[in-house]
Amino acid sequence: MEIALIGNPNTGKTSLFNNLTGSYAYVGNWSGVTVEKKVGVFKNNIGHLIDLPGVYTLNPLSKDEGVVTSFFLNESVDRLLNILDASQLERNLHLTLQLLEFEKPALIGLNMIDVANKRGIHIDSSKLSEILGVPVVPVVARSGKGCDKLVDVIATKSMQPTKKNLVYYGKEVEEAVTTLTGELKGKTSHSARFLAIQYFEGNEYVKNYVNSIADTQKLNAIKANLELKLQKQYDSKSLANFIYLKRKEVIENIVAEVARKSNSIIPLSEKIDSIVTNRYLGMPIFLLLMYLMFMLTFDWLGTPLSDTLDALLTGPVTNGFETVLNAIHASAFIHALIIEGLIAGVGGVLVFVPQIFILFFFISLLEDSGYMARVALVMDRIMESVGLNGKAFIPMMIGFGCNVPGIMAARTIETPRERLLTILLTPLMSCSARLPVYALFVGAFFAGNKAFIVLSLYVLGIVVALILAKIFSTTILKSETSLFVIELPPYRLPQFQSLWRSTWDKGKGFVRKAGTFIFAGSVFIWLLSYAGPGGLNVDMDHSFLAKIGNVIAPIFAPIGFGTWQATASLITGFLAKEAIISTMNIIYFVPNDASLQGLLANYYTPLSAYSFMVFILLYIPCLATVATIYKETNSKKWTAFSMIYAFAIAYILSLIIYQGGKLFGWV
Amino acid sequence: MVASLKAGDKGKIIDISHVGNLVQRRLLDLGITEGSEVCVKCVMPFGGPIMIESCGQCVGIRRREAVQIEVERI
């Protein structure tokens, strides 16, 4: 049995999804966090639950919302599970009425009854069920209360809506619906009444669908005729508005019958909001939070953990492998492959797992608590001035964790131009895979002010993105339309379990990459460095890797790192940014206890190290990101553009920093 | 207009038709239209967005649109 979960944004849809399906998706507070279609298996195996993006209506404004409409038109589903926010019943019922017109078996999960009760709203769910003609089950999705009952109802009851035509749209509209239904008769398996009303409302997806099965001109004529009639008779602004008002009337009657209001308590949200979105305090509070996040990740908590892990890997783990290899009399080749290739390559990346998990934990915390939407509000003024939109800040924040979900999160931006711009600029956000490179270099060259140097790179990424946004939006991506209306969900105290699960969900990709991509890459790079034209086990400087690196290295000489080692690591860095570290660990491998950090001092100066980090920050996005950009823009031109401009900017900035620094006498 | 209200002021929307189509649609989705009561929660500095509350939910809109929404003070 296929069941689709649908509801307004921020109604706890994702929490309900997680509670019903044992498998975890993701919980966030930012409007429309569910940008992908997700399918879960019900805990008691009664079927599949399909998680749809949050929408206010079936008539979509953005691509994200279009997912829902095309799902309705093109895919089959057995049951609809509509989740409602009890504290916002009027608004939520607009969607419900449209869903019921679809005439598929449906049921309603009435969520946030606790929030509603606190606001003094009490809803009689059995009466609501009676009026709508479908089962209504009260739930608290965050705690899981009522979910068992919901599953029982899904599994047992028949849910064919018992009432048809809940909304009477007036004589004129109903007549036109009948005419249009006649045109569609026998040509579709969907409810013709649903199609007709959506068509009248101006739903583009439905319009394309009905035009493909019926005579476009006839349909057009019916709609135009109806519009004319309504304008004459009721002086209505538009057909869509007329339909909206009819629904609203019905909803007002329903709410009057089922909801009872009493005294409410002022929600805590408003008290917090008066501080964090305060005129003057908003921005400083945001910067302070970012600063705390970085200090915890790099200085206070992350670095000690990473150091411990590093000691464990280079000490006991390496020794253990040595013992085993000696015991089984492994050949010199295998011995070198495992110790110099795998442990150095994979281990060098694994060391940074604690820091990456801490960073992901904070990003999840910001999302789950509801602060992310406030950040969008606080940042909108700055973003607007460069031709972007406050909402673009959220993909960018997520991009700090990983650029791939960041770029995908840009789907919630309604206007295509702002969305494309956000996609192009999100790779400039310093993702967690770049972190190990910084961590290594700041450890070697800037031990005194680690967090500050790393923060400077993150800020540089943001500043470059903002400047480029301004340049792109006034040249190649010019347009006037911009849309910024953002819902600010109430604050929610994040639950530790869901925080941990979403941190793990994001972070496990990094661990998995270390086990697969980095593992294979390490073997490959090590082989290239072990073999050369002269045979196996050659001196590294005469290896294939050195030969390849030497060809390209002169290009990087003006920006401070024209060595074949740096070049080789940059090439592997395109596959995955953390591969830079694996490559360096293999290339600079020394059997005695000298650490990579100490060795680097022979190859870099602090200035060239900084130039190198800036280059890593900005140059070509990694393979996975490039693939995502192509998928999201569906344009080879823009994908190529995103790679070329990034490389150019990286080179120019590194050149300015290195040559400028030399002029000032820094080394 | 909404932009002339100060934080804490309340008003009733009397005309929203001058607002761009997209924004008008999105506000309608959120239940904010002619006849809705709104309360200004806070106003961001330097001509930034305005946070309004209507029927128990908070929504952020830009000043550009807030100027186009006519309200009567209540």
Chai-1 contact restraints between the chains, C-beta under 6 A:
chainA,res_idxA,chainB,res_idxB,connection_type,confidence,min_distance_angstrom,max_distance_angstrom,comment,restraint_id
A,Y56,B,D29,contact,1.0,0.0,6.0,A-B,restraint_1
A,T57,B,D29,contact,1.0,0.0,6.0,A-B,restraint_2
A,E90,B,G31,contact,1.0,0.0,6.0,A-B,restraint_3
A,R91,B,G31,contact,1.0,0.0,6.0,A-B,restraint_4
A,T277,B,C42,contact,1.0,0.0,6.0,A-B,restraint_5
A,R279,B,P45,contact,1.0,0.0,6.0,A-B,restraint_6
A,L377,B,P49,contact,1.0,0.0,6.0,A-B,restraint_7
A,L377,B,G60,contact,1.0,0.0,6.0,A-B,restraint_8
A,D380,B,P49,contact,1.0,0.0,6.0,A-B,restraint_9
A,R381,B,F46,contact,1.0,0.0,6.0,A-B,restraint_10
A,R381,B,G48,contact,1.0,0.0,6.0,A-B,restraint_11
A,L483,B,L22,contact,1.0,0.0,6.0,A-B,restraint_12
A,L483,B,V23,contact,1.0,0.0,6.0,A-B,restraint_13
A,F484,B,R62,contact,1.0,0.0,6.0,A-B,restraint_14
A,V485,B,V23,contact,1.0,0.0,6.0,A-B,restraint_15
A,V485,B,R26,contact,1.0,0.0,6.0,A-B,restraint_16
A,V485,B,I61,contact,1.0,0.0,6.0,A-B,restraint_17
A,I486,B,G60,contact,1.0,0.0,6.0,A-B,restraint_18
A,E487,B,V59,contact,1.0,0.0,6.0,A-B,restraint_19
A,L488,B,C58,contact,1.0,0.0,6.0,A-B,restraint_20
